[in-house]
Amino acid sequence: MSCIIELENVYVHYGKTLALEDVNLKINQKEFLGIIGPNGGGKTTLLKVLTGLIKPNRGSVKICGKNLSDTKGFIGYVPQFNSFDNTYPISVNDVVRMGRLTKKSNNDLEIINAALNTVEIYNLRKEQIGNLSGGQKQRVLIARALASEPKVLLLDEPTASIDTKTGTSVYELLNKLNETATIILVSHDIGAISKYVKKIACLNKKLLYHDSKEITKEMLESAYQCPVDLIAHGVPHRVLEHHHNH
């Protein structure tokens, strides 16, 4: 299985503030990686580095062995939608159509409809997006990303503003999409993502990643800088090392 994403010694600064420190990461095709970590730990910054929205101060980013400038359309990005303007008069169809802006072709309509069908909201295509539920909006944003026919799908807290049941349906959709696409999502919800992702990393400026689904006590204490039992409460034991409550 070939490597699709490779970050080497990536540093990002916002002025004098260090956001990412010496991040190294290799991800293969059809991987499903969950990244957890505290607020302000650099999770969103890392996604923006992968999309090219933020240029690292140091280090290299390769997608499919190419520089980011040569990989337009390779990455589909699903941002957080909790600041979405519900009064903005735009239909579901027009939001998803935005995903074709960098890849216009004669079969745009077919691709847009396929994306809407994949996330099961084709029947809502004429609705104004502000009228939709949180889970439906999330699916619209995923469809917009899919419309660019990406090789990699990045998601920033995809279930942060929706209820647990709806969040589960979004994760199940991502599982289905993972059959053909590489997926990276960031989340604060360790318990939820541990059930669905294949591998987990912890990020707090530095990235802690063992190329596995295991979350060790050391990873959590380093990422969150507090005792692990405060973090691990309620997390399925199968993603943690054995401990005395097992």
Residue pairs with C-beta under 8 A, 6 or more apart in sequence:
1 28
1 29
1 30
2 28
2 29
3 26
3 27
3 28
3 65
4 27
4 28
4 29
4 31
4 63
4 64
4 151
4 152
4 182
5 25
5 26
5 27
5 50
5 62
5 63
5 152
5 182
5 184
6 25
6 26
6 27
6 60
6 61
6 62
6 65
7 23
7 24
7 25
7 26
7 49
7 50
7 59
7 60
7 61
7 62
8 24
8 59
8 60
9 22
9 23
9 24
9 58
9 59
9 60
10 20
10 22
10 23
10 24
10 49
10 56
10 58
10 59
10 60
10 61
11 18
11 20
11 21
11 22
11 23
11 56
11 57
11 58
11 59
12 18
12 19
12 20
12 42
12 45
12 49
12 54
12 56
12 57
13 19
13 57
18 205
19 42
19 45
19 205
20 42
20 45
20 46
20 49
20 56
20 205
20 207
21 205
21 206
22 59
22 206
23 46
23 59
23 203
23 206
23 207
24 207
25 201
25 207
25 209
27 33
27 182
27 184
28 182
29 151
29 182
30 178
30 179
30 180
30 181
30 182
31 182
31 183
31 184
31 198
31 199
32 174
32 175
32 178
32 182
32 183
32 196
32 197
32 198
32 199
33 183
33 184
33 185
33 197
33 198
33 199
33 200
33 201
34 185
34 186
34 187
34 193
34 194
34 196
34 197
34 199
34 200
34 201
35 43
35 46
35 184
35 185
35 186
35 187
35 200
35 201
35 202
35 203
35 207
36 186
36 187
36 188
36 190
36 193
36 200
36 201
36 202
36 203
36 215
36 223
37 43
37 186
37 202
37 203
37 204
37 223
37 224
38 204
38 223
38 224
38 225
39 188
41 203
41 204
41 205
41 223
42 203
42 204
42 205
43 156
43 186
43 203
44 80
44 156
44 186
45 54
46 186
46 203
46 207
47 77
47 154
47 156
47 184
47 186
48 54
49 55
49 56
49 61
50 61
50 63
50 75
50 152
50 154
50 184
51 75
51 77
51 154
52 68
52 69
52 75
61 67
61 68
63 71
63 74
63 75
63 151
63 152
64 71
64 74
64 151
72 102
72 103
73 102
73 103
73 148
73 149
73 150
74 150
74 151
74 152
75 150
75 151
75 152
75 153
75 154
76 99
76 145
76 146
76 148
76 150
76 152
76 153
76 154
76 181
77 145
77 154
77 156
78 138
78 141
78 142
78 144
78 145
78 153
78 154
78 155
78 156
78 158
79 141
79 156
80 156
80 157
80 160
80 161
81 134
81 137
81 138
81 141
81 161
82 160
82 161
84 129
84 130
84 137
85 130
86 129
86 130
87 130
88 129
88 130
89 128
89 130
90 128
90 129
91 125
91 126
91 127
91 128
91 129
92 116
92 121
92 124
92 125
92 126
92 127
92 128
92 129
92 132
92 140
93 112
93 116
93 125
93 126
95 129
95 140
95 141
95 143
95 144
96 112
96 115
96 116
96 125
96 140
96 143
96 144
96 147
97 108
97 112
97 147
98 144
98 147
99 112
99 115
99 143
99 144
99 145
99 146
99 147
99 148
100 108
100 111
100 112
100 147
100 148
102 148
103 148
103 149
105 111
111 147
111 149
112 147
113 122
113 125
115 143
115 144
115 146
115 147
116 122
116 124
116 125
116 143
118 143
118 146
118 177
119 139
119 140
119 142
119 143
119 146
119 173
120 139
120 173
121 136
121 139
121 140
121 143
124 132
124 136
124 140
129 137
129 140
132 140
133 162
133 166
134 161
134 162
134 163
134 166
135 162
135 163
135 166
135 167
135 169
135 170
138 158
138 159
138 162
138 166
138 170
139 170
139 173
142 153
142 155
142 158
142 170
142 173
142 177
145 153
146 153
146 177
150 181
151 181
151 182
152 181
152 182
152 183
152 184
153 174
153 177
153 181
153 182
153 183
153 184
154 183
154 184
154 185
155 174
155 183
155 184
155 185
155 186
156 185
156 186
157 186
157 187
157 188
158 167
158 170
158 174
158 185
158 187
159 166
159 167
159 170
159 171
159 187
159 189
159 192
160 187
160 188
162 170
164 192
167 192
168 192
171 192
171 193
171 195
171 196
172 196
174 183
174 185
174 196
175 196
177 183
185 193
185 197
186 203
187 193
190 200
190 215
190 231
190 235
190 239
191 234
191 235
191 236
193 200
194 200
194 213
194 215
194 235
194 236
194 238
194 239
195 236
197 213
198 213
199 209
199 211
199 212
199 213
200 212
200 213
200 214
200 215
200 239
201 207
201 208
201 209
202 208
202 209
202 215
202 219
202 220
202 222
202 223
202 224
203 223
204 222
204 223
204 224
204 225
206 222
208 219
208 222
208 223
210 216
210 219
213 239
214 239
214 240
214 241
215 235
215 239
215 240
216 240
216 241
217 228
217 232
217 240
217 241
217 243
220 228
220 231
220 232
221 227
221 228
224 230
224 231
232 240
232 243
237 243
237 246
